[in-house]
């Protein structure tokens, strides 16, 4: 992935053969279910309480995901999307 411009891009760092497998893989690493990660993807939002766990993963680190990047992504999202 070249540039991360959305929370969906962050979620898609877990790639895999299919979307469901990617959601399972990410969820397993950050302490969420695949269903929860799918909802994040649908809303293009990751709750801040998961950011530390995401930042601790190899996928995020290799892609250059930082707390500043996550904060910038959150600042671009309308509040009603996060509800």
Secondary structure, DSSP 8 states (H G I E B T S, - for coil): -----SHHHHHGGG--SSHHHHHHHHHHHHT--HHHHHHHHHHT---GGGHHHHHTSHHHHHHT--HHHHHHHHHTS-HHHH-
